[in-house]
Amino acid sequence: MNHEAMKQAFFDEYYVAPVEQAVRQASCTLPCERSFVDRTINTIATTSLIAVLQCLCTRELDRYIRVNDETPIATQMYCQQCAPVPVGSRVRMTGWVERLGADGVTFRVKAQDEHEQVCDGQIQFAIVKREQMAQAVSRKREAIARRECFEPA
């Protein structure tokens, strides 16, 4: 990880919120009652907004790490949804390095639509060895496979 250069990491770009990220669309795949889904207002799910911000932070971090050996993993998120984001909104997403530690980094993130600020927060990342993360995922996949072998038909 290149600490000195990483201090300068930032993003400032626009994103158009697609229909697929609407609360109504996401709720269809979740264990929610149909009546709840039908009552939702067609806005972007908070989790989708945060996922886009996390993706942008990760993309920036990839410029400063050894991508074959290291990977950024979001470990903590604090994000306040300040206002609703209607589907189709043009959202300005900004983020910059707020804190840099020996083994991690914290991004300050903000999102604003054409009318107002819609999200304000921080996303903290640990920079971990890629092999270590691959082993952890592999162990979990093996456990899932063992469980599926014993499920009743």
Residue pairs with C-beta under 8 A, 6 or more apart in sequence:
1 64
1 65
1 66
1 70
1 127
2 64
2 65
3 100
5 64
6 61
6 64
6 97
6 100
6 105
7 97
7 100
8 97
9 60
9 61
9 63
9 64
9 96
9 97
9 105
9 107
10 60
10 94
10 95
10 96
10 97
11 56
11 57
11 59
11 60
11 93
11 94
11 95
11 96
12 92
12 93
12 94
13 56
13 92
13 93
14 90
14 91
14 92
14 93
15 52
15 90
15 91
15 92
15 93
16 88
16 89
16 90
16 91
17 44
17 48
17 49
17 85
17 86
17 87
17 88
17 89
17 91
18 87
19 25
19 87
19 88
21 44
21 45
21 48
21 49
21 87
22 42
22 43
22 44
22 45
22 87
23 40
23 41
23 42
23 43
23 44
23 45
24 37
24 40
24 42
26 45
26 47
26 48
27 36
27 37
27 40
28 37
41 84
42 86
42 87
43 84
43 85
43 86
43 87
44 84
44 85
44 86
44 87
44 89
46 79
46 81
46 119
49 79
49 81
49 85
49 91
49 111
49 118
49 119
50 77
50 79
50 119
50 121
50 123
52 93
53 79
53 93
53 95
53 109
53 111
53 119
53 121
53 123
54 74
54 77
54 123
56 93
56 95
56 109
57 72
57 74
57 95
57 107
57 109
57 123
57 125
58 72
58 74
58 125
60 95
60 107
61 72
61 105
61 125
61 127
62 72
65 71
65 72
65 127
68 130
69 129
69 130
69 131
70 127
70 128
70 129
70 130
71 127
71 128
71 129
71 130
71 133
72 105
72 125
72 126
72 127
73 125
73 126
73 127
73 128
73 133
74 123
74 124
74 125
75 104
75 124
75 125
75 126
76 122
76 123
76 124
77 121
77 122
77 123
77 124
78 121
78 122
79 109
79 119
79 120
79 121
79 122
79 123
80 119
80 120
80 121
81 118
81 119
82 116
82 117
82 118
82 119
82 120
83 113
83 115
83 116
83 117
83 118
84 118
85 91
85 111
85 113
85 118
86 113
89 113
89 114
90 113
90 114
91 111
91 112
91 113
91 118
92 111
92 112
92 113
93 109
93 110
93 111
94 109
94 110
94 111
94 112
95 107
95 108
95 109
95 110
95 123
96 107
96 108
97 105
97 106
97 107
97 108
98 106
98 107
98 108
98 122
99 105
99 106
100 106
103 126
103 127
104 124
104 125
104 126
104 127
105 124
105 125
105 127
106 122
106 123
106 124
106 125
107 122
107 123
107 124
107 125
108 121
108 122
109 119
109 120
109 121
109 122
109 123
110 117
110 119
110 120
110 121
111 117
111 118
111 119
111 120
112 118
